[in-house]
Amino acid sequence: MPLEINGEFIEDALLDEEYQHILAQYKQRQREEPSLQIPSLAALHTLVKENVSRRFLLLQEAEKRGIQISSQSLDSNMAKLLASRPDIQNLPAAEQQQ
């Protein structure tokens, strides 16, 4: 599943990691809602490519504009966001981005 964004190649390991993350989220939700259908393999691969592409485009744009954020600051801000929005804590990545 090779992916290139603005001349930058995304490693398969990152795509595999995102795939496993999304699949795990769907499986967790399916345990909570047995009627939930896990998307097809093709649909999951599309979600992975969309999620990774969005992140890389945002990172590239931030770099162009000279915007930097430390991992610690990002983690802290994400924790605050999730604490303020418990409704999004267990949603699959695709639903969080809508």
N, C-alpha and C positions, 0 to 999 in steps of 0.2 A: 504494500500500500504506500508507494513512494509519494511524497508530498513536497512541492517546491513553492515557496512564497517569496515573491520579489527577488528571485535568484538565490534564496537561502533554502537549503535542503534540510528538511526535518528528519531527524533520526527515527528509524523504525521503533527503537526502544521507547521513545516518548509517545508515539502513536499507540503502541501496545499497552503502555501504562494507562493512557487515557481510556482505551477500550476496556481494560479490566476495571477501571474505576466506574465507568458508566454502567457496565454490566452488573457490577456489585450493587450499585444503587438501585437498578431495576429489580434485581433479585430480592433486595431488602424490602422494597415497596410491595413486591408480589407476595412476600410473606405476610405483610400487613393487610394487603388487599388481594386475596387469591384470584379474583376475577381479572386482575391486571395482566394483560398480555405483554410479554417481553418482545420488543421489536425484532424484526428479522435481522440476520447477520448483515445484510446489505444496508439496512436502515441504521444499524449501530455504527457501521463503518462511515456512513455519511455524517452521523452526529459527531464522531471522533474528528473527522476532517474539518467540519465546521467549527467545532470548539477550539481545536488547535490553531486553525487559520485565524480566527478572531483574536485569540491571544497574541499570536505573533504579529498580526497587523497592528494591534494596539501597542505592543512593545516597540515595533519599528517606528511608529509615529511618535511615541514618547521619546525615543532616542533622537529622532530628527529635531524635536522641539527642545531637547536638552532636559527633559523631565526624568528624574531619577527617584526611586524609592527603595529603601532597604527592605530586605526580607523580613526583618523584625518589625518594621513599621507596617508593612503589608499584612503580616500575620495579626498584628494588634488591631488594625482597622477591620480586617475580616472578622475577627472575634467579636468586635463591637457590633458590626453589622448583623452577624448571626444572632447575637444576644438580643438585639432589638427586633429581629424578624424571625421568631421561632417557626413561622409558617414555611420558610424556605430552607430550613436546615436539612431536611431529608429528601428534597426534590432532586431528580436527576438533573444533570448539568444543562440539558437542553431546555427543560422547563424553567430553570432559574434564569435563563437568558432571554426569555420571552417578555 
